[in-house]
Amino acid sequence: MNKVFIEIYVPAIGGHFDAFVPVDISITDLTQVIINGIVEITNGRYVTSQSEHLCMKEPSGLLNPMLTLYDYGVIDGTEIYLV
């Protein structure tokens, strides 16, 4: 399983987090993994809305839940937003 190092920004709490994530799972599954991690890391300060989406900073736009990071050509250092 290939992984990339990404920076995750969560505007709802103004937090930045770094993570190694797999490039070959769906954005839907990745979103859930990221949400669970953020909730745990913040000791519950982040409360999920169950309607979050991932988007990239550059190029900007929401990520299709059926695709993968590999499909988007994500490389180490890519900035992803959880909105």
Residue, then its C-alpha position, 0 to 999 in steps of 0.5 A: m500500500n503506497k502512502v503520501f504525506i499530506e497536510i490536513y487543514v480543518p477550518a472549523i477548528g483552525g487546526h493543521f494536521d500532518a498524516f501519512v495516508p494511503v493513495d488507493i482507498s476511496i475519498t469516501d473512506l479516506t474522509q472517514v479515516i481523517i474525521n476519526g483521527i481528527v476527533e481523537i487527536t482533538n479529544g472531541r473538540y472537533v465534532t463531525s457533522q456527518s457531511e464533511h468533504l475533502c478538497m484540495k488547496e491547489p488546484s482548488g475543488l471538492l474531491n469526488p468521493m468515488l475517486t482516490l488520491y492516486d486518481y488526483g495525482v496527489i504527492d507528498g506535501t499536498e494540502i487537503y481541507l476537511v470542510 
